[in-house]
């Protein structure tokens, strides 16, 4: 198929309405027609928060932003009591040149500065949560630091100038974190004038570019709608008449995003475990705020979709560690960090969302995952949710097979929205908290072509790659074409002896791949039947790091054994070096078993422990 036709089909899949919104945004900002370029405002003056009357000495504070901060959950950067340099990339020591420019004059990608996300991270205001906690535990010192950092940020990031004003979502996250900090401090009902002014100028920045956020059909839209709802109702409460319109606009788009982007089975439009958490934490903050202000409930559809989304994440999280399959794009985002749990521990988000939207505890035992409920002064439900079981999330394209100590996820294409990774029929395998067969992750959105191709590509997943190409053609940094569609899905069978499921797709080149997965208490069997490729097919199994070795036709690490047999000759069976990224901007080596064939047929993999 010609590239032009592929692009046309992809444009149709994205939706001409969304394309028009995105194009209108870019042209409007470039030409000055978008009113965002005409925004002007004074620098807000503090204080922003009063000393806390809340005493919470029994609650542990998050240590982030105390003496060090972990960027994206991995990269330790020392800090002091003094505010950070808001325009510095702390991972390479390079500052944004001329940060006083209007935000729209600053490029999205600057090779000299590096990933702009490194600049944005300190300006997400998650430190306001930590300092609010400290204010409730250690007295005035936390409040002094909170006000000092906010005042410094306002001076060094004057309204609508500099890199930290470039993205409406980043502005939205600031609003949400300020709101949750006010909940922790019990000051949401009577915010100080400086805080009201700060929120107002953020909503002024968010609204003019809202159409671009909605055009993405992802978490940008949910974040910005949430900020307008939360911030607008906050302004209304504070006697600012413009707040009511923003509140209504935010509510309307929250309802729209919940109905459009969350499927009936709870899966989310971005086909990503971490972005699912971002969306769910956003909805949780909205619901916390709604309850605190006693605002009218959202629609039944909103509540049903939010509850389904909470159950979806609950089902995929490993209960032993809180970790989850590294499926889909992962940019290191974590909202509402009220605990010292690892970035990859999803249990705090699960416990909070299940309490808010399902009225149940996800985890019966007490633990750090309860701290968001306690810090936000929310009751803990007495009812406990049933342990997740095998389930098809067919709207999103996930088959979950669960046994007592083991679970597997089969990922198959149900792309109603743009896919971020070529991961059709990928299998993730977990046992007793250990990720045995794993997804490579993302690494970075702003890196060399080699890694931009590798991590989202087919070669970084536990599936078959045909003729050395991706399952879908790559059209740009964030866009695949020729979206795959699943032709057949086997009914999920959950019996005493085994749990099984399967799916089939046919790609744009006519290759047909059928995969059947069966999970028992002692092993995993994967049967692949495929045809239609030209030269070669490579099956990959991305393994837990360790001392793996090939002993004849069997791969073993001493306790686990993997064998692959074919109905056709296997021309290569090799243990090679691969890469994975468990945290944004981090990549580490992993062993990968590659099995290559040159003719169609059946490959059967047996993994035993």
HELIX and SHEET records of a PDB file:
HELIX    1   1 UNK A    3  UNK A   14  1                                  12    
HELIX    2   2 UNK A   16  UNK A   31  1                                  16    
HELIX    3   3 UNK A   35  UNK A   38  5                                   4    
HELIX    4   4 UNK A  103  UNK A  105  5                                   3    
HELIX    5   5 UNK A  116  UNK A  120  1                                   5    
HELIX    6   6 UNK A  121  UNK A  124  5                                   4    
HELIX    7   7 UNK A  126  UNK A  138  1                                  13    
HELIX    8   8 UNK A  140  UNK A  156  1                                  17    
HELIX    9   9 UNK A  163  UNK A  165  5                                   3    
HELIX   10  10 UNK A  168  UNK A  184  1                                  17    
HELIX   11  11 UNK A  188  UNK A  190  5                                   3    
HELIX   12  12 UNK A  193  UNK A  207  1                                  15    
HELIX   13  13 UNK A  210  UNK A  215  1                                   6    
HELIX   14  14 UNK A  219  UNK A  237  1                                  19    
HELIX   15  15 UNK A  242  UNK A  261  1                                  20    
HELIX   16  16 UNK A  273  UNK A  292  1                                  20    
HELIX   17  17 UNK A  300  UNK A  316  1                                  17    
HELIX   18  18 UNK A  347  UNK A  357  1                                  11    
HELIX   19  19 UNK A  368  UNK A  370  5                                   3    
HELIX   20  20 UNK A  371  UNK A  375  1                                   5    
HELIX   21  21 UNK A  449  UNK A  454  1                                   6    
HELIX   22  22 UNK A  458  UNK A  460  5                                   3    
SHEET    1   A 2 UNK A  68  UNK A  71  0                                        
SHEET    2   A 2 UNK A  75  UNK A  78 -1                                        
SHEET    1   B 2 UNK A  88  UNK A  89  0                                        
SHEET    2   B 2 UNK A  94  UNK A  95 -1                                        
SHEET    1   C 5 UNK A 391  UNK A 393  0                                        
SHEET    2   C 5 UNK A 398  UNK A 402 -1                                        
SHEET    3   C 5 UNK A 406  UNK A 411 -1                                        
SHEET    4   C 5 UNK A 426  UNK A 431 -1                                        
SHEET    5   C 5 UNK A 434  UNK A 437 -1                                        
SHEET    1   D 4 UNK A 464  UNK A 466  0                                        
SHEET    2   D 4 UNK A 537  UNK A 542 -1                                        
SHEET    3   D 4 UNK A 588  UNK A 597 -1                                        
SHEET    4   D 4 UNK A 572  UNK A 580 -1                                        
SHEET    1   E 2 UNK A 474  UNK A 476  0                                        
SHEET    2   E 2 UNK A 479  UNK A 480 -1                                        
SHEET    1   F 3 UNK A 486  UNK A 489  0                                        
SHEET    2   F 3 UNK A 499  UNK A 506 -1                                        
SHEET    3   F 3 UNK A 493  UNK A 494 -1                                        
SHEET    1   G 8 UNK A 486  UNK A 489  0                                        
SHEET    2   G 8 UNK A 499  UNK A 506 -1                                        
SHEET    3   G 8 UNK A 512  UNK A 519 -1                                        
SHEET    4   G 8 UNK A 523  UNK A 531 -1                                        
SHEET    5   G 8 UNK A 601  UNK A 608 -1                                        
SHEET    6   G 8 UNK A 561  UNK A 566 -1                                        
SHEET    7   G 8 UNK A 554  UNK A 556 -1                                        
SHEET    8   G 8 UNK A 549  UNK A 551 -1                                        
END                                                                             
